Amino acid sequence: MHLKTAAIKTFALALGVAMGALAAPAIAQTYPDKPIQVVVPWPPGAVDLYVRTVQASVEKALGKPLLIVNRGGANGALGMESVARAKPDGYTLLFNVTSSAVMAPLTSPNVNFDVQKDFMPITDVFFSPVILVVRKSLPVSNLEELIAYGRKNQGKLNFGSPGSGSALHLIGESFAKASGIQMTHVPYRGFAPEVQALLGDELDMGFIATGTILQHVTSGAVKAIAMAEGDPAADLPKVPDLTKALPGFENIPIFAGLWAPAGTPTDIVQQLNKVFSEAIKTPENRNKIAEGGQIPLGRSIAETTKAVAQNVDVATRLVTQAKAAGVKFD
């Protein structure tokens, strides 16, 4: 009797394992069977343009529509929290920039998500180079002159950012610390008013995404001083890489990526990585992304996961340093 019971239990266990092994491929084979929602936690017309760039290619590969939903508010936190709470079935995804996904939990006390615990990286879509620019009338033309001027005029210079606690705010604080310049931070509600302040001589300098400021650099309306990291694009002046030219300076690399809620089946995440990566790498889509001043990526899940972890490490260190120096994130 006991042997019979044991045999039944063994059979049931084996059947369960076999069914489990078959379940994941079955999910991948039937996915997707309905439209996929991609939440962009910002107003339309900026970040969402890049996921819309690959939309047609992805829809063709998956055979289902992508419903791109702009859900702005709280510096991107509202949209991210909605995805973190969504059912992890591959039908609700997040498209966001790391400057929001990584920074918000570190600088905003009311944020209820962790980018590494509550999300699974799918792929990174583009890297956004950042450039340090100054207003046209500031009497400096290069990095050495700017540092000398700032040290001579302590407390008189200001720098802008698209928001308090943003990655570009922290990059500016890192520059101030490394250069030994006392500066005042001026937060704006996005890039547009910050750029207007630079053009209107109301703001001295700022670290800005090259795609946003490129036309004003090439026209001479603002002066390029340095890249936060890396070499400048061909259509930019030959300015230095701050991570090499200024000891003690640290950059927070900014890239945009796709995430799924934690717990999404691995097969689905792998399928999405393959489809989105291939879409990003088509010549047409690469050109469109590059035209916006960005560098197309489309890396593997492992590479994207590593990049996010490195981003979190640097951001955590810079936030800790800034808070120790008395910087407030309001």
Secondary structure, DSSP 8 states (H G I E B T S, - for coil): -HHHHHHHHHHHHHHHHHHHHHHHHHHHHH--SS-EEEEESS-TTSTHHHHHHHHHHHHHHHSS-EEEEE---GGGHHHHHHHHTS-SSSSEEEEEEHHHHTHHHHH-TT----TTTSEEEEEEEEE--EEEEEETTSS--SHHHHHHHHHHTTTTEEEEESSTTSHHHHHHHHHHHHHT--EEEEE-SSHHHHHHHHHTTS--EEEEEHHHHHHHHHTTSEEEEEESSS---TTS----BHHHHSTT------EEEEEEETT--HHHHHHHHHHHHHHHTSHHHHHHHHHTT-EE----HHHHHHHHHHHHHHHHHHHHHHHHTT----
